Amino acid sequence: MNIELVHLKRSYERYRNEIDQAVLRVLASGTYVLGEEVKLFEEEFATFCGAKQCVGVASGTDALLLSLKALGISKDDEVITVANSFVSTATTISMLGAVPVFVDVDERTCNLDAKKLEEKITFRTKAIVLVHLYGQPADMHPIIAIAKKHNLRIVEDACQAHGARYHGKSAGTLGDIAAFSFFPSKNLGGYGDGGAVVTDDPKLAEKVRMYRTYGSKQRDHYITWGVNSRLDTIQAAILRVKLRHLPSWIEKRRELTVRYTALLSGSSVKVLDVISGAESACHLFVIRSKKRDALQAFLKEKGVSTGIHYPVPIHMQPIYTELGYAKGSVPVTEMLATEILSLPLCPELLDEELAYVVKSIKDFEL
Ligand SMILES: Cc1ncc(COP(=O)(O)O)c(C=O)c1O
């Protein structure tokens, strides 16, 4: 057996004709930057999310950076976020000269613990960047209530949550502005880097559009801060093909997640809780084990690839030594980092592969 965490090549083989045609269409069109494909993808992805605006950018990292910039985050502002995420959830805050402040998470879901949010707010706090980790929406109602009370803006890091819903509303429409990644292994992934900013606010979207093209609306007129961060035209054409399949892929991910959960019940590993009102996009299937490292090594021997999302909490990364977080200062996050393990999950995972992964976990326990 050789079971990958995500079978990317298997997915390409299945949709090869449609994808190749889309790529060839761009090559033949003569438009290689922005153009119709990017515009149509933006409209289609906005519709998918139920949002008014979508701006395609070069990566999820840039989507976060440009979202924060559009909200006016700047030097010495504080932005509250979580430490159990991909590093750019926090580094994009730092890139603008602001300071990430790490709040702990709920061990049952691995998402931001709203009960711990208010104690982190100071007179410098301007925004919250929350993550819908592993595809499960964060518990937004209490977070939104606290943000309103303290006049804070909300950025959703929805890089893992394409298609997730919270009380019927899609990830990407739950805060002021949202960042998506189209990194190849995401629920909606290109064949290269890509990202998008989603918002209902046309003013924020207009700012992001300027920032992604050197700070301009019009050639040779540079009116604001800017970078070069456009969603690549070939990626947009590929993403348009994949977006049509995304609802069925998410359904498949949900089915596989239900099956994993049922087959693992009664074993020594824990699965995460899903909060009421949440429909997870089931991006990753994460279990917890007290013997995580030994289990991961055992599974590797059995031909099962696994992942750890994420082994080192962001506040413990060398870049943030200067912030002075002592060991134990974000305790639940630090504990989870030693226990979490992501099992193979993608729409192409076969039933017999899933059964083999579960059997291998049970064999480890014997
Ligand atoms: C939660 C989260 N935030 C941010 C990112 C950054 O996205 P990208 O790799 O497209 O820059 C990722 C993906 O890697 C992610 O999973």
The ligand as an ORCA input file, in Angstrom:
! r2SCAN-3c Opt
* xyz 0 1
  C      -4.839     28.404      7.351
  C      -3.933     28.867      6.256
  N      -3.611     30.174      6.181
  C      -2.832     30.635      5.196
  C      -2.319     29.813      4.228
  C      -1.411     30.374      3.175
  O      -1.872     30.133      1.876
  P      -0.810     30.061      0.649
  O       0.011     28.834      0.843
  O      -1.689     29.990     -0.553
  O      -0.012     31.303      0.694
  C      -2.635     28.443      4.264
  C      -2.167     27.485      3.248
  O      -1.066     27.107      3.127
  C      -3.453     27.961      5.307
  O      -3.773     26.662      5.402
*
